[in-house]
Amino acid sequence: MLFLLRNLIVPLGTDESLIPALLAVRLGIPPAEILEWRLLRKGIDARRKGRISFVLTVSFRVADEEPLCRRHEADADFSVIPEEAPSSFPRISSGERIVIVGSGPAGLFAALRLADYGLSATILERGKPVADRLKDVQAFWGKGTLDPESNVQFGEGGAGTFSDGKLTTRVRDPQIGYVLQRMVEFGAPPEIRYLAKPHIGTDRLRTVVSNIRRFLEDSGCRVRFGTCMTDLMISAGGLRGVIANGSEEIPCDSVVLAPGNSARDTYRMLARQGVQLELKPFAVGVRVEHPQELINRIQYGLPSHPQLPPADYALAFNDPATGRSAYSFCMCPGGVVVAGASEAGGVVTNGMSNHLRNSPWANSALVVTVGRDDFPGGSSLSGVLFQRDLEMKAFAAGGGGFHAPAQNLMSFMGQVTQGCTRSSYRPGVVEADLSAILPGYVVTTLRNGIRSFERKMRGFMTSEATLVGVETRTSAPVRIVRGGDQQAAAVKGLYPAGEGAGYAGGIMSAALDGIRVADAIAARITS
């Protein structure tokens, strides 16, 4: 019988080899009674800075089960784990022609799930493989030379390839374990299966993505790079195929449309084809960058500790007068601020970190919610135009060459400061007044939010912090409407998926949505 114990408290500084002994003490049994154990979850409790501890969830087996069950039958943290049969998928024999547009997490996990059923697909990726893409991105960061088809947004692995590689999600889904396990199989660190805030890091994620692609190719999947879907072939309300690179017709029966949230040309094509789109709220703002040691001191009361990861934070503020919210987003401990543009003439910021998170800087987006009433025109693509306008203003304020406008945080707050403007952003920053770029309501909400954040994290508002603009690609500004069968409204065979379709908000939720769509395709084929 397999048991579960939650909330096992382990003081900071405890050697992990002592966990079985602490588990035995908590259970009131001799250590020798524990036959095996496994760490399922590991979180940090830093509410009392002088007594930081880890909070563990552990599965285990014991030699004498019945006395243990009687002793802990009223213990809310103790439970029996039902034995589950290994997951299995029915093999489907079908001539279904499936195209997947985009090789981000939604596209890759849709392909992996289809392979579980014995189904193969053709993946169309407008960008390049990871190794070639990395060279293009480094040239962009170093010299400001942008390749509009191979950059932080487009290419193998999608935008998540150049990110922190976070695997947290607010979604409750039984497939989360499947996603984590598959990532470990393809090279992700094993601890992502139990850390409360798992992350891979951009350096490790590139390897994972490449390994997934090789596995898919070995499973019969065809991956085509430098191949952009430019149109749909629709007849009588049903999908008949796609057109690639403006001229090549690719007949197919199903299309998983997972283009990422920066595929603005795809949104325009869908609107022209009459595919139902709707405006979706998102958020815009800036990146804030602090010394990591400062964030560690605020959160832990320590500059560092060998058992503690670089500290992070999650902050939110709601303005009761306006109903707008300001919040931190995509916080990258030990990371860097990166240039994430995919179009000429626009500056976009994002955050990224390696697996070790060993940069001396911590950064996070500080963003404000925007919605339909903020977008001029009222069309389904008004949010895209809103994003582009901010990005162009940031480009102009940065003086060209994709330099980003930046401002000392205290200066942004209207205070005279001796602090300088320092940032890890490349190709570089130019000092500018960010309040002249962002809409007034965003500036006001950000300032009120930062004051609120200072009350929650004393020291957050400091001249050691720099704001870098602009952060606009927090999520898709459009949702491609789909029904309960996961197919696009009025276009049978078209399956919108992932963040670019408006149904996810990060690597994990996008992967889960790709699985959901693949399961829907398999169900339709076998029905």
SEFI-532838 format. One record per residue (C-alpha): residue number from 1; residue in one letter; x, y, z. Coordinates in Angstrom, 1 decimal. Layout:
<recs>
REC   k r   east  north     up
REC NUM a      X      Y      Z
...
</recs>
This chain:
<recs>
REC   k r   east  north     up
REC   1 m    0.0    0.0    0.0
REC   2 l    1.3    3.5   -0.9
REC   3 f    0.8    6.3    1.6
REC   4 l    1.0   10.1    1.3
REC   5 l    2.1   12.6    4.0
REC   6 r    1.7   16.3    3.4
REC   7 n    3.2   19.2    5.4
REC   8 l    6.4   17.4    6.6
REC   9 i    8.4   20.3    8.0
REC  10 v   12.2   20.2    7.4
REC  11 p   14.3   23.0    8.9
REC  12 l   16.7   24.9    6.6
REC  13 g   20.1   23.3    6.8
REC  14 t   18.9   19.8    7.2
REC  15 d   20.6   17.2    5.1
REC  16 e   18.2   15.5    2.7
REC  17 s   19.5   12.1    3.8
REC  18 l   17.7   12.7    7.1
REC  19 i   14.3   13.0    5.5
REC  20 p   13.3    9.4    6.2
REC  21 a   14.2    9.8    9.9
REC  22 l   12.1   13.0   10.1
REC  23 l    9.3   11.2    8.3
REC  24 a    9.5    8.3   10.8
REC  25 v    9.4   10.7   13.8
REC  26 r    6.3   12.5   12.3
REC  27 l    4.6    9.1   11.8
REC  28 g    5.7    7.8   15.2
REC  29 i    7.4    4.7   13.9
REC  30 p   11.0    3.3   13.9
REC  31 p   12.9    4.5   10.8
REC  32 a   13.4    0.8    9.8
REC  33 e    9.7    0.5    9.2
REC  34 i    9.9    2.8    6.2
REC  35 l   10.6    0.5    3.2
REC  36 e   10.8    3.2    0.5
REC  37 w    9.9    6.9    0.1
REC  38 r    9.7    9.5   -2.7
REC  39 l    9.6   13.3   -2.6
REC  40 l    6.5   14.5   -4.4
REC  41 r    6.5   18.2   -3.6
REC  42 k    9.0   20.6   -2.0
REC  43 g    8.1   24.2   -1.1
REC  44 i    9.7   26.9    1.0
REC  45 d    8.1   28.6    4.0
REC  46 a   10.0   31.9    4.6
REC  47 r    7.3   33.7    6.5
REC  48 r    9.6   33.7    9.6
REC  49 k   12.9   34.9    8.3
REC  50 g   14.8   33.5   11.2
REC  51 r   13.2   30.0   10.9
REC  52 i   13.0   29.2    7.2
REC  53 s   11.9   25.7    6.5
REC  54 f   11.0   23.4    3.7
REC  55 v    7.5   21.9    3.4
REC  56 l    7.4   18.5    1.9
REC  57 t    4.9   16.1    0.5
REC  58 v    6.2   12.5    0.6
REC  59 s    4.9    9.2   -0.6
REC  60 f    6.1    6.0    1.2
REC  61 r    5.6    2.4    2.0
REC  62 v    5.9    0.8    5.4
REC  63 a    6.4   -2.7    6.7
REC  64 d    3.3   -2.8    9.0
REC  65 e    0.4   -1.0    7.4
REC  66 e   -2.6   -1.6    9.6
REC  67 p   -1.3    0.0   12.8
REC  68 l   -0.1    3.0   10.9
REC  69 c   -3.6    3.5    9.3
REC  70 r   -5.3    3.2   12.7
REC  71 r   -2.9    5.7   14.3
REC  72 h   -3.4    8.3   11.7
REC  73 e   -7.0    7.9   10.6
REC  74 a   -7.8   11.4   11.9
REC  75 d   -4.6   13.0   10.5
REC  76 a   -5.6   15.4    7.7
REC  77 d   -2.1   15.3    6.3
REC  78 f   -2.1   11.5    6.0
REC  79 s   -3.8    9.5    3.3
REC  80 v   -3.6    6.4    1.2
REC  81 i   -2.7    6.8   -2.5
REC  82 p   -4.9    4.6   -4.7
REC  83 e   -2.8    2.3   -6.9
REC  84 e   -3.2    3.4  -10.5
REC  85 a   -2.7    1.3  -13.6
REC  86 p    0.0    2.7  -16.0
REC  87 s   -1.4    5.0  -18.6
REC  88 s   -2.2    3.4  -21.9
REC  89 f   -3.5    4.7  -25.2
REC  90 p   -5.5    2.8  -27.7
REC  91 r   -3.6    2.5  -31.0
REC  92 i   -5.5    4.1  -33.8
REC  93 s   -5.1    3.0  -37.4
REC  94 s   -6.1    5.9  -39.6
REC  95 g   -5.1    7.7  -42.7
REC  96 e   -5.9   11.0  -41.0
REC  97 r   -3.7   13.7  -42.4
REC  98 i   -2.8   16.1  -39.6
REC  99 v   -0.8   19.3  -39.8
REC 100 i    0.4   21.1  -36.7
REC 101 v    1.2   24.8  -37.1
REC 102 g    3.9   25.9  -34.6
REC 103 s    6.5   24.0  -32.6
REC 104 g    6.0   25.7  -29.3
REC 105 p    4.8   23.7  -26.2
REC 106 a    1.2   23.4  -27.5
REC 107 g    2.3   22.1  -30.9
REC 108 l    5.0   19.7  -29.6
REC 109 f    2.8   18.2  -26.9
REC 110 a   -0.1   17.8  -29.4
REC 111 a    2.4   15.9  -31.6
REC 112 l    3.6   13.8  -28.6
REC 113 r    0.1   12.9  -27.6
REC 114 l   -0.9   12.0  -31.2
REC 115 a    2.2    9.7  -31.3
REC 116 d    0.9    8.0  -28.1
REC 117 y   -2.2    7.0  -30.3
REC 118 g    0.0    5.9  -33.1
REC 119 l   -0.9    9.0  -35.2
REC 120 s    1.7   11.0  -37.0
REC 121 a    1.6   14.7  -38.1
REC 122 t    3.5   17.2  -40.1
REC 123 i    4.8   20.1  -38.1
REC 124 l    5.1   23.4  -39.9
REC 125 e    7.5   25.9  -38.1
REC 126 r    8.2   29.2  -39.7
REC 127 g   11.5   29.6  -37.8
REC 128 k   14.6   27.6  -37.5
REC 129 p   15.9   24.7  -35.4
REC 130 v   17.2   25.6  -31.9
REC 131 a   20.9   25.7  -32.8
REC 132 d   20.4   28.0  -35.8
REC 133 r   17.8   30.1  -34.0
REC 134 l   20.2   30.7  -31.1
REC 135 k   22.8   32.2  -33.5
REC 136 d   20.2   34.6  -34.9
REC 137 v   19.0   35.6  -31.4
REC 138 q   22.6   36.2  -30.2
REC 139 a   23.2   38.4  -33.3
REC 140 f   20.1   40.3  -32.5
REC 141 w   21.1   40.9  -28.9
REC 142 g   24.7   41.7  -29.8
REC 143 k   24.2   43.9  -32.9
REC 144 g   20.5   44.7  -33.2
REC 145 t   20.2   42.6  -36.4
REC 146 l   16.7   41.2  -36.4
REC 147 d   15.6   38.2  -38.5
REC 148 p   11.7   38.5  -38.5
REC 149 e   11.4   34.7  -39.0
REC 150 s   14.0   33.6  -36.5
REC 151 n   14.0   35.4  -33.1
REC 152 v   12.9   35.2  -29.5
REC 153 q    9.3   34.7  -30.6
REC 154 f    9.6   32.4  -33.7
REC 155 g   11.5   29.2  -34.1
REC 156 e   11.8   25.7  -32.6
REC 157 g   10.2   25.6  -29.1
REC 158 g    8.4   28.9  -29.5
REC 159 a    8.8   31.9  -27.2
REC 160 g    9.3   29.7  -24.2
REC 161 t   12.7   28.6  -25.5
REC 162 f   14.1   32.0  -24.5
REC 163 s   12.5   32.4  -21.1
REC 164 d   12.9   31.2  -17.5
REC 165 g   11.3   27.8  -18.5
REC 166 k    8.7   28.0  -15.7
REC 167 l    6.4   25.1  -15.4
REC 168 t    4.0   26.6  -12.9
REC 169 t    0.3   26.9  -13.7
REC 170 r   -3.0   27.8  -12.0
REC 171 v   -4.7   25.2  -14.1
REC 172 r   -5.7   22.0  -12.3
REC 173 d   -5.3   19.2  -14.8
REC 174 p   -4.6   15.5  -14.3
REC 175 q   -2.2   15.6  -17.3
REC 176 i    0.3   17.8  -15.4
REC 177 g    2.2   14.7  -14.2
REC 178 y    2.3   13.5  -17.8
REC 179 v    3.8   16.7  -19.1
REC 180 l    6.5   16.8  -16.3
REC 181 q    7.4   13.2  -16.8
REC 182 r    7.7   13.5  -20.6
REC 183 m   10.0   16.6  -20.1
REC 184 v   12.2   14.6  -17.7
REC 185 e   12.4   11.8  -20.3
REC 186 f   13.7   14.4  -22.8
REC 187 g   16.3   15.9  -20.6
REC 188 a   14.6   18.2  -18.0
REC 189 p   16.0   18.0  -14.4
REC 190 p   14.2   15.3  -12.4
REC 191 e   13.4   17.7   -9.6
REC 192 i   10.7   19.5  -11.7
REC 193 r    8.4   16.6  -10.7
REC 194 y    8.3   17.7   -7.1
REC 195 l    9.4   21.3   -6.7
REC 196 a    6.6   23.7   -5.8
REC 197 k    7.8   26.1   -8.4
REC 198 p    9.5   24.0  -11.1
REC 199 h   11.6   25.6  -13.8
REC 200 i   13.9   24.2  -16.5
REC 201 g   15.9   27.3  -17.6
REC 202 t   16.4   28.4  -21.1
REC 203 d   19.7   26.5  -21.5
REC 204 r   18.2   23.1  -20.5
REC 205 l   14.9   23.8  -22.3
REC 206 r   16.7   24.1  -25.6
REC 207 t   18.0   20.5  -25.2
REC 208 v   14.6   19.2  -24.2
REC 209 v   12.9   20.8  -27.2
REC 210 s   15.5   19.3  -29.6
REC 211 n   15.2   15.9  -28.0
REC 212 i   11.4   16.0  -28.4
REC 213 r   11.7   16.8  -32.1
REC 214 r   14.1   14.0  -32.7
REC 215 f   11.8   11.6  -30.9
REC 216 l    8.8   12.8  -33.0
REC 217 e   10.8   12.3  -36.2
REC 218 d   11.7    8.8  -35.2
REC 219 s    8.0    8.2  -34.5
REC 220 g    7.1    9.1  -38.1
REC 221 c    6.4   12.8  -37.6
REC 222 r    7.7   15.2  -40.2
REC 223 v    9.1   18.6  -39.0
REC 224 r    9.5   21.3  -41.6
REC 225 f   11.4   24.4  -40.6
REC 226 g   11.3   27.7  -42.6
REC 227 t    7.7   26.8  -43.5
REC 228 c    5.1   29.5  -42.6
REC 229 m    1.4   28.7  -42.9
REC 230 t    0.1   31.7  -44.9
REC 231 d   -3.5   30.7  -45.7
REC 232 l   -6.2   28.1  -45.1
REC 233 m   -8.0   26.0  -47.7
REC 234 i  -11.6   26.0  -46.6
REC 235 s  -14.6   24.6  -48.5
REC 236 a  -18.2   24.4  -47.3
REC 237 g  -17.2   25.3  -43.8
REC 238 g  -14.6   22.5  -43.6
REC 239 l  -10.8   22.6  -43.7
REC 240 r   -9.3   21.0  -46.8
REC 241 g   -5.6   22.0  -46.3
REC 242 v   -3.2   24.8  -45.7
REC 243 i   -1.0   27.0  -47.9
REC 244 a    2.6   27.4  -46.9
REC 245 n    5.0   30.2  -47.8
REC 246 g    2.4   31.8  -50.0
REC 247 s    2.1   29.1  -52.7
REC 248 e    2.6   25.5  -51.5
REC 249 e   -0.7   23.6  -51.0
REC 250 i   -0.7   21.0  -48.3
REC 251 p   -3.9   18.9  -48.2
REC 252 c   -4.9   17.7  -44.7
REC 253 d   -7.9   16.7  -42.6
REC 254 s   -7.0   18.4  -39.3
REC 255 v   -4.9   21.4  -38.4
REC 256 v   -3.7   22.0  -34.9
REC 257 l   -3.2   25.8  -35.0
REC 258 a   -0.6   26.7  -32.3
REC 259 p    1.2   29.7  -33.7
REC 260 g    2.2   31.6  -30.5
REC 261 n    0.9   35.0  -29.4
REC 262 s    3.2   37.0  -31.8
REC 263 a    1.9   35.6  -35.1
REC 264 r    0.1   38.8  -36.1
REC 265 d    0.1   37.9  -39.7
REC 266 t   -1.7   34.7  -38.9
REC 267 y   -4.4   36.6  -37.0
REC 268 r   -4.9   38.9  -40.0
REC 269 m   -5.2   35.9  -42.3
REC 270 l   -7.8   34.3  -40.0
REC 271 a   -9.8   37.5  -39.9
REC 272 r   -9.7   37.7  -43.7
REC 273 q  -10.9   34.1  -44.0
REC 274 g  -13.8   34.7  -41.7
REC 275 v  -12.6   32.6  -38.8
REC 276 q  -14.3   33.8  -35.6
REC 277 l  -11.9   35.9  -33.5
REC 278 e  -12.6   37.9  -30.4
REC 279 l  -10.7   40.5  -28.4
REC 280 k   -9.1   39.2  -25.3
REC 281 p   -7.8   41.2  -22.3
REC 282 f   -4.1   41.1  -21.6
REC 283 a   -1.6   43.3  -19.8
REC 284 v    1.1   45.8  -20.7
REC 285 g    3.9   47.5  -18.7
REC 286 v    7.6   47.3  -18.1
REC 287 r   10.3   45.0  -16.8
REC 288 v   11.7   45.8  -13.3
REC 289 e   15.3   44.7  -12.5
REC 290 h   16.7   44.5   -9.0
REC 291 p   20.0   43.1   -7.6
REC 292 q   19.2   39.5   -6.8
REC 293 e   20.9   39.8   -3.4
REC 294 l   18.4   42.6   -2.5
REC 295 i   15.4   40.3   -3.3
REC 296 n   17.0   37.5   -1.3
REC 297 r   17.4   39.8    1.7
REC 298 i   13.8   41.0    1.5
REC 299 q   12.4   37.5    1.1
REC 300 y   14.8   35.3    3.2
REC 301 g   16.5   37.8    5.4
REC 302 l   19.7   36.4    4.0
REC 303 p   21.9   37.4    1.0
REC 304 s   22.1   33.7    0.0
REC 305 h   22.1   30.2    1.3
REC 306 p   23.4   27.0   -0.4
REC 307 q   20.0   25.2    0.2
REC 308 l   17.9   28.1   -1.0
REC 309 p   17.2   29.0   -4.6
REC 310 p   17.4   32.7   -5.7
REC 311 a   14.3   34.3   -4.1
REC 312 d   11.3   35.2   -6.2
REC 313 y    8.1   37.1   -5.6
REC 314 a    4.5   37.4   -6.8
REC 315 l    2.8   40.7   -6.2
REC 316 a   -0.6   42.1   -7.1
REC 317 f   -2.5   45.3   -6.6
REC 318 n   -6.1   46.1   -7.4
REC 319 d   -7.2   49.8   -7.7
REC 320 p  -10.7   49.9   -6.2
REC 321 a  -11.3   53.3   -7.8
REC 322 t  -10.7   52.1  -11.4
REC 323 g  -10.9   48.3  -11.2
REC 324 r   -7.6   48.0  -12.9
REC 325 s   -4.9   45.6  -11.6
REC 326 a   -1.1   45.9  -11.5
REC 327 y    0.8   42.7  -10.9
REC 328 s    4.2   41.0  -11.3
REC 329 f    4.4   38.5  -14.1
REC 330 c    7.0   36.0  -15.3
REC 331 m    9.4   36.7  -12.5
REC 332 c   13.0   35.6  -13.3
REC 333 p   15.3   35.1  -10.3
REC 334 g   18.9   35.2  -11.3
REC 335 g   18.0   36.1  -14.8
REC 336 v   18.3   38.8  -17.5
REC 337 v   16.0   41.2  -19.3
REC 338 v   16.0   40.3  -23.0
REC 339 a   15.0   41.9  -26.3
REC 340 g   12.0   40.0  -27.6
REC 341 a   11.0   41.9  -30.8
REC 342 s    9.7   40.1  -33.9
REC 343 e    9.0   43.1  -36.1
REC 344 a   11.1   45.9  -37.3
REC 345 g   10.6   49.2  -35.6
REC 346 g    9.4   47.9  -32.3
REC 347 v   10.9   47.2  -28.9
REC 348 v    9.6   44.3  -26.7
REC 349 t   11.1   43.2  -23.4
REC 350 n   10.9   39.8  -21.8
REC 351 g   12.7   37.9  -19.0
REC 352 m   15.0   34.9  -19.2
REC 353 s   17.2   32.8  -17.0
REC 354 n   19.4   29.7  -17.1
REC 355 h   18.8   26.6  -15.1
REC 356 l   21.2   27.7  -12.3
REC 357 r   19.7   31.2  -12.2
REC 358 n   23.1   32.5  -11.4
REC 359 s   22.8   36.1  -12.8
REC 360 p   23.3   38.8  -10.2
REC 361 w   20.0   40.3  -11.3
REC 362 a   16.3   39.5  -10.6
REC 363 n   13.7   40.8  -13.0
REC 364 s    9.9   40.7  -13.5
REC 365 a    7.3   42.2  -15.6
REC 366 l    5.2   44.8  -13.9
REC 367 v    2.1   45.1  -15.9
REC 368 v   -1.4   46.6  -15.9
REC 369 t   -4.6   45.0  -17.3
REC 370 v   -6.0   46.4  -20.5
REC 371 g   -9.2   45.4  -22.3
REC 372 r  -11.7   46.2  -25.0
REC 373 d  -12.5   49.7  -23.8
REC 374 d   -8.8   50.7  -24.1
REC 375 f   -8.4   49.6  -27.8
REC 376 p   -9.3   52.0  -30.6
REC 377 g  -11.5   50.8  -33.4
REC 378 g  -13.2   47.9  -31.7
REC 379 s  -12.2   45.2  -34.2
REC 380 s  -10.9   41.8  -33.2
REC 381 l   -7.4   42.9  -34.0
REC 382 s   -7.5   46.2  -32.1
REC 383 g   -5.4   44.7  -29.3
REC 384 v   -2.7   43.9  -31.8
REC 385 l   -2.6   47.5  -33.0
REC 386 f   -2.5   48.7  -29.3
REC 387 q    0.5   46.5  -28.7
REC 388 r    2.3   47.6  -31.8
REC 389 d    1.8   51.3  -31.1
REC 390 l    3.5   50.9  -27.7
REC 391 e    6.3   48.9  -29.2
REC 392 m    6.9   51.6  -31.8
REC 393 k    6.9   54.4  -29.2
REC 394 a    9.5   52.4  -27.2
REC 395 f   11.7   51.9  -30.3
REC 396 a   11.7   55.6  -31.0
REC 397 a   12.4   56.5  -27.3
REC 398 g   15.3   54.0  -27.4
REC 399 g   16.9   55.9  -30.3
REC 400 g   16.7   52.9  -32.8
REC 401 g   18.7   49.8  -33.1
REC 402 f   16.4   48.0  -30.7
REC 403 h   17.9   49.8  -27.7
REC 404 a   15.2   50.0  -25.0
REC 405 p   14.0   53.0  -23.0
REC 406 a   14.8   52.6  -19.3
REC 407 q   14.4   54.7  -16.2
REC 408 n   15.4   54.4  -12.6
REC 409 l   12.5   53.2  -10.5
REC 410 m   12.6   56.1   -8.1
REC 411 s   12.7   58.6  -11.0
REC 412 f    9.6   56.9  -12.5
REC 413 m    8.0   57.4   -9.1
REC 414 g    8.6   61.1   -9.3
REC 415 q   11.5   61.3   -6.8
REC 416 v   14.8   62.9   -7.3
REC 417 t   17.5   60.2   -7.1
REC 418 q   21.2   59.7   -7.5
REC 419 g   20.6   56.1   -8.7
REC 420 c   21.8   55.2  -12.2
REC 421 t   20.0   53.3  -14.9
REC 422 r   21.6   49.8  -15.1
REC 423 s   20.2   46.8  -16.9
REC 424 s   21.2   43.4  -18.3
REC 425 y   19.2   44.2  -21.5
REC 426 r   21.0   43.9  -24.8
REC 427 p   21.7   45.6  -27.2
REC 428 g   21.5   48.3  -24.5
REC 429 v   19.3   50.8  -22.8
REC 430 v   18.7   54.5  -23.2
REC 431 e   17.5   56.7  -20.3
REC 432 a   14.0   57.9  -21.1
REC 433 d   10.7   58.9  -19.4
REC 434 l    8.6   55.8  -19.5
REC 435 s    5.5   57.8  -18.5
REC 436 a    5.7   59.5  -22.0
REC 437 i    5.4   56.0  -23.7
REC 438 l    2.8   54.2  -21.7
REC 439 p   -0.9   55.3  -21.5
REC 440 g   -1.6   57.6  -18.5
REC 441 y   -3.9   55.0  -16.8
REC 442 v   -1.1   52.4  -17.0
REC 443 v    1.4   54.8  -15.5
REC 444 t   -1.0   55.7  -12.7
REC 445 t   -1.8   52.1  -11.9
REC 446 l    1.8   51.1  -12.0
REC 447 r    2.8   53.8   -9.6
REC 448 n    0.0   52.9   -7.2
REC 449 g    0.9   49.3   -7.5
REC 450 i    4.6   49.9   -6.8
REC 451 r    3.7   51.8   -3.6
REC 452 s    1.6   48.8   -2.6
REC 453 f    4.4   46.4   -3.5
REC 454 e    6.7   48.4   -1.2
REC 455 r    4.3   47.9    1.7
REC 456 k    4.4   44.1    1.1
REC 457 m    8.1   43.9    0.3
REC 458 r   10.1   46.6    2.2
REC 459 g   13.0   47.6    0.0
REC 460 f   11.3   46.9   -3.3
REC 461 m   11.0   50.6   -4.1
REC 462 t   14.7   51.5   -4.4
REC 463 s   17.1   53.5   -6.5
REC 464 e   18.9   50.2   -7.1
REC 465 a   16.0   49.1   -9.4
REC 466 t   15.6   49.9  -13.1
REC 467 l   12.5   49.8  -15.2
REC 468 v   12.9   48.8  -18.9
REC 469 g   10.1   49.3  -21.5
REC 470 v    8.0   47.9  -22.9
REC 471 e    6.4   44.6  -21.9
REC 472 t    3.5   44.0  -24.3
REC 473 r    3.5   40.2  -25.1
REC 474 t    2.1   39.0  -21.8
REC 475 s   -0.5   36.9  -23.6
REC 476 a   -2.5   36.8  -26.8
REC 477 p   -4.6   39.9  -27.6
REC 478 v   -7.0   37.6  -29.6
REC 479 r   -8.9   34.4  -28.9
REC 480 i   -9.7   32.1  -31.8
REC 481 v  -13.2   30.9  -30.8
REC 482 r  -13.6   27.2  -30.6
REC 483 g  -16.4   24.9  -29.4
REC 484 g  -16.6   22.0  -26.9
REC 485 d  -15.2   19.7  -29.5
REC 486 q  -12.1   22.0  -29.6
REC 487 q  -12.7   22.9  -33.3
REC 488 a  -12.9   26.5  -34.5
REC 489 a  -16.4   27.9  -34.8
REC 490 a  -17.7   27.3  -38.3
REC 491 v  -14.5   25.7  -39.6
REC 492 k  -14.5   21.9  -39.0
REC 493 g  -11.0   20.4  -38.8
REC 494 l   -9.3   23.5  -37.5
REC 495 y   -8.2   23.1  -33.8
REC 496 p   -6.9   26.3  -32.2
REC 497 a   -4.5   25.5  -29.4
REC 498 g   -2.2   27.1  -26.9
REC 499 e   -1.2   30.6  -25.9
REC 500 g   -1.4   32.1  -29.4
REC 501 a   -5.0   30.8  -29.8
REC 502 g   -5.9   32.5  -26.5
REC 503 y   -6.3   29.3  -24.4
REC 504 a   -3.1   29.3  -22.3
REC 505 g   -0.7   31.5  -20.4
REC 506 g    2.7   29.8  -20.3
REC 507 i    4.6   26.6  -21.1
REC 508 m    2.7   24.2  -18.9
REC 509 s   -0.8   25.4  -19.7
REC 510 a    0.1   25.6  -23.4
REC 511 a    1.3   22.0  -23.3
REC 512 l   -1.8   20.9  -21.5
REC 513 d   -4.0   22.6  -24.2
REC 514 g   -2.0   20.8  -26.9
REC 515 i   -2.8   17.5  -25.3
REC 516 r   -6.5   18.4  -24.9
REC 517 v   -6.7   19.2  -28.6
REC 518 a   -4.8   16.0  -29.6
REC 519 d   -7.2   13.9  -27.5
REC 520 a  -10.2   15.6  -29.2
REC 521 i   -8.7   14.7  -32.7
REC 522 a   -8.2   11.1  -31.5
REC 523 a  -11.8   11.0  -30.2
REC 524 r  -13.2   12.3  -33.4
REC 525 i  -11.3    9.8  -35.5
REC 526 t  -12.5    6.8  -33.4
REC 527 s  -16.1    8.0  -33.0
</recs>
